[in-house]
Amino acid sequence: MSSFQRWAFGLTVPAALLTICLYVVPILQVLALSFTEPTFGFGNYVEMFGSAAIGRVVRTTMIVSAVTTVLTIVVSYV
């Protein structure tokens, strides 16, 4: 292994570990929790999507996403 390859590998490993710790692990924890508490199964998802609060959150998220996308496109052409 050349010194450049060792250097590149040395930079890649911390970034990969950080990505795993901050992205993959929390997603796996949320998925595990969603199937274990308070009851096992898809009832948690049925209850969540039946909630009016979730509808408001999803609607707000979509509006923010659309506005951000439009503003980004406009600013990128200015």
Secondary structure, 3 states (H helix, E strand, C coil): CCHHHHHHHHHHHHHHHHHHHHHHHHHHHHHHHHHHCCCCCCHHHHHHHHCHHHHHHHHHHHHHHHHHHHHHHHHHCC
